[in-house]
Amino acid sequence: MAHWLFTEEHELVRKTVRNWVEKEIKPYVEEWENAGEFPRELFARAGELGFLGLTYPEEYGGSGEDYLAGAVFFEEMARCGSAGVAAGLGASMAIAGPQIYKFGSEELKNRFLPPTISGKKIGALAITEPNAGSDVASIQTTARNMGDHYLVNGSKIFITNGVRADYVVTAVKTDPAAGHKGISLLVIEKGTPGFTVAKKLDKLGWNTSDTGELVFEDCRVPGENLVGRENMGFYYIMQNFAWERLVMALEAVASAQLAIDVAAEYARQRVQFGRPLSKFQVTRHKLADMASLVETARCLTYHALSLYVSGRDAVTEVAMAKLYACEIANRVTDEAVQIHGGYGYMMEYPVQRFWRDARIGTIGGGTSDIMKQVIAGRLIK
């Protein structure tokens, strides 16, 4: 049954995305997982179908839909069974692109949004560094203003799409002495002298998405590639965190639901002691607990989403949704592995991948500890 939050038009988007996932993604997931990446052409295909431009206006090649349509897209992508595919498309569409759309000049928007929305260019957002993760204010990559250009030096790590990105929206210190008030955002394009991908990182999960370590050595970036105003980057990053965290919560709920579905199907088929696992009370109770946890996470996430799309202050609720949904995804996928028994530990069964992919949820986009700090800070105020 459709949720009241979504209109008939949103459900049509859901049906379209679901059909695409079933026909053009699911059959190739194992192949892509083994290869360690999904084809670059998938960006172009998603752009051709209009999925990458759902939340962007028509003037830049988008379809002018709302964030609920974007939410539907990410829910259905999460059910493809490979979180890395959703992460790769999402990093370009929902993390890098919005920084340019919301804060960039018209020149930047016209240069980067149409090819991002069409899937012809891949974007990435680079904030995290070897010595700066949750503490964004501690980044050490610098950008000296040289008049008509910036000279960038430093490094970034754990950057989704970092290896294949055509451009990277990069957090830099333009005023190193000013802490978080001295951070700016620069669009650094692939091929810029001094910009190199040091290596592609091996990960526990999200194997189909490329994650890179980036290095900048006297990298000369044109002044017009500054996003918005100098020294306002920290505030731009914080503003888009709400949407990024909502996307992670939505995907966590959807992937946990997929784990339940797969575990229930396995329990119906697996026979032990002369009857299916689904007939044993212990298995039934596990599934009941899992379903209840996921439904609670879904309701909390949809509540935060409804506040966000209505334009209300949703910082606390988004943090709660991200915290709870991602923690629950870890628990539910772990139980799904347990229901599978020894087979759950075998790489040939996808349930192990659901468990591995879910683990990043309590780390990326703000750790669970940071979410608790956000919630507590808002409550105390």
N, C-alpha and C positions, 0 to 999 in steps of 0.2 A: 504493500500500500504506500502511495506517495505521501510524503510529509507535507504538512500545511505550508511550510516555508517555500516550497517550490511550486511554480505555476505549471500549467500544461506545456507552455513553451520550454520551460526548463527540462521537463520530462522528455520532450522531443529531442533536446540536446543529449540527454542521458542515453536515449535509445540509439542515437546516431553514433555516439562515442563507443557505447557498448558493442555495437555491431562491428565497428572498426577494430576494436580490441580483440574480439573473438576471431575475426577473419585474418587480420594482418599483423597481430602482435603475438597472441598466445601460441600459435603454432611454431613460432621461432624462438621462444624464450630460452629453451635449453641450449639451442645453438649459440645464441648471443651470450648467454652466461658462460659457456665454455670458451668463447672467443674473447671474453673480457670487455666487450662493448657492443652496443647496438649500432646498426648502420647509420651513417650521417644522413642518408637519404630519408630517414624517418622524420627528421625535422621538416624537410621539404614536403613530405606527404601530409604531416600534421598541419602545415601551413596551407597547403592546397585545399584541405578540407575545412579550413577556417578555424581550427581549434586554437592555434597560437594567438589569434587576434580576438578572442572572445571578449576580453575586458578592455580592449582598446577602441578608440573612435574610428569611424570610417575614413576620416581624412588621412590616416596613416596606414590604411589597409586593413583595419580591424572590422569587426561586425557590430560594435557598439552595444554589446550585451552587458549585463551587470555582473557583479562579483558572484552572484548565486550561480550563474552559468559557468563561471570559472570553477566554482566549488564542485559542481556536478562533474566537470571534466576531470578534476583530480581524484574524485572518488572512484570514477570508473577506471582511470588509469591505474590506480592502486590495485585494482582487482585483476590486473593482467598477470600477476604472480611474480613480477620482477620489479622491485621498487626502484632499481637503478634506472629503468626506462622513464618512469615518472619523474625521477630526480633530475635526469638530464634535460628533458623537455621543460620541466618546471623551473630549473635554474635560469634558463634563457628567458622564458615567458613571464614568470612571476617574481623573479628576484633581480635580475640585471635590467631587463626592459623597463620596469616601473620607475627605477631611479632616473632614467633618462626622460621618461614620459612626464613624471610629476615635477621634476626640478630642472631638467635640461633646457637649453635654449631651443628656439625653433629650428635653428640650423642643425643642432645635434639630433633633434627628433626626426627631422627629414632625412638625415644621413643614416640613422641606425634603426629606427622603428620599422619602416616598411620591410627591409630585408630580414629583420628579426621575426616579424609577424608572418612573413612568407616562408620562413624556414631556410632562407638562403644564407643567412648569417647566424652564428651561434654566439650567444652572450654568456658572460660569467660575472659574478660579483666577488671581488677579492678583498676580504677584510682580515681574516685570521692569519697570524704569523707564528713562527716557531715559539716566540715568547709572549704572544698576546692572543688569547682566545676570547673568553667571555668578557675580559677587561679590554674593551675596544679602545679606550682612551690610552692604553699603553702601547699601541702600535708604534713601530720604529722606522718604517719606510718613510723616507723624506722626499719632498718635492720642492726644490728651490725655484722661486719665481725669477726667471731670467728676462722678463719683459714680454717677449713674444712667444716664449715657451717655458716649460718646466723641466728641470733636470731631476729625474727620479732615481733613487737608490734604495735598495732594500730587498726583501723577499716576502713571499706569501706561501701558505701551506694549506692543505686540505680544501683546495678550490674545486668545486664541482664544475665540470666542463672545462677545467683549466687547461687540459691538454689540447682539446680541439677548438677552443673558443676563437672566434675571429676578432673579438674585442673583449676587454676586461674592464669593468667599472671598478676602479681601484681606490681603496681608502689610503690616503697619504697624509703625512704631517707637513702642512705648509707653514705652521708656526709651532715648532717643537717645544717651545717653552710654555705653551698655552694649554697643555693637556687636551681634554676632549674639545675644547674651544678652538683648537688649532688644526682640526682635521678637515680635509677637503676630499672631493671625489673627482678623479680624472678617468676619462675613457682612453685606455691604452690599446692600440690596435696590434693585431698579430703582424709580425714583420717589422715592427718598429725597432731600429737599431738599439741594442742594449737590453731588449726584452727577450728572455729565453725561458723555455719550459725546462727546468732542471731534470725532472723525471715524472713519470706516471707512477702513482702510489698504489701499492697492493693493499686491499682492504678485506675486512671480515665479511662485509655484505655490500649491497649496492654494486655488485660486480660489473653490471652492464653500463654503468656510468663511469666516465673517466674523471679521475681526481688528480690534480696536479700540484706540484711545487713550482712556484714561479720565482724568477730572479730578475731584478732590475739593476743594471750597472750603467750609470750615466745615461739613462734612457731619456731621450729628448722627446717630450710630448708637447704638441702645439697648444698654445694658450686657449684656443677656442674649444679644446676638448675638456675644459673645466665644466663640471656639472653644477649648475646653479651658481651660488656665490662662494667665494673663497672662505674657508674656515667654518662653513656651515655643514660639512659632511656628516658629522656625528648626528646632527638632528635629522638629516635626511635618512640616514640608516635606521634610526630609531622609529621613524614614522612608518617605514615599510615593514618593520619587524612584525607588526600585528597581522598583516596578510600572510607573511611567510610562516608564522607560527600557526595560523589557522589552517593553512594548506597542510602542514605537518600533522595537525590533529585530525583533519579530515582523512588523510591518507592512512594514519594509524588506525582509525576506526574501521575503514574499509578493508585494510589488510588483515586486521584481526577477525573481521567477519568472514573473510575468505578462509582463514585458518580454521574457523569453526565449521564452515561448510565442508571443507576437505576432511577434517577429523570425523565429522558425523557420517560422511560417506564411507570412510574407512571402517568406522565402527559397525556400519550396517553389513559390510562385506566380510570382515575378518571374523572367523569362527574359532572359538576356543572353548574347551570343555563341552563341546557339542552344541553350542549356540553362538549367535553373533554377539560381538562385544556390546552392541547397542541394547541388548536384553539385560545386561548386568547393571544393577542399581548404581554401582560406583561410577561406571562410565556415563550413565544418564545424568547423574548428579554433577559430574565434571562439566558436561555440556551445558547443563542448566546454569551453573555458576558462570561459565564463560559467556553465555548469551546475555545474562543479566548485567555483567560488567560492561560488555560492549554496548548494550543498549543505554546504560547510564552515561557512558562516554559519548555516545552519539547525541543524546539529549543535551548534555553540557556543551558540546561543540556546536550544535545547531543554535543553541541559545546565544553563544558568543558570536556566531556568524550573523544571526538576526540583528544583534546590536550593531555590529560592524557595518553591515550594509545599510542600516538606517541612519548612519552618520553619528551615532551616539558614542560616548566614551566607553570603549570596550577593552581597555588595557588589562584590567583585572580579570575579566571573564575569559579573555583570550589566553592569558597566562594559565588560568585554571584548566581550560580545555586542553592546552598543549601539554601541561604537566600530567593531567589524569589520563588522557587518551594514549599518550606515548608509554606511560607506565603500564597501563592495562594491556596494550599491544604486546609488551614484553611478557606479561604473565599469561596471556591467552595463547600466544604462539608457543610458549614453553609447554603449556598443558596439551596443546595439539601434538607436539612431539611426543609427550608422555603417552598419549592415547595410542599413538602408532607403535609404541614399544621400540624394539630393536630396529624396526624398519624406519622409524623416525630419525634414526641416527645415520641412516644410509643416504648418500648423496643423490641416489636415483629417485628419491621421494622428495617432492617440492616442499614439503612441510619444514624441512631443515632450513631451506632458504628463507621462508617466511620468518623464522626465528632469528636468523642471522641479520636479515634486512631490518627487522624491527629494532634491533639493539641501538642503532644510531639515533633513534627518536628522542631519547632522553639526554642526548649530547648535543646534536646539531640544532642550530636556530635558537640557542640558549639552553643551557643544561637544566635539568630538573631543579637543581639547587638555585639557579638564577631565577627560575619561575617562582620558586617559593619566596625568594627575596623580593621580587616584584609584587607578589600578592600581599606579603606581610607589610611591605612599605606602604602600599596603598591603603591597607586596613588601618595602620597606625595613624596615617595622615587624616 
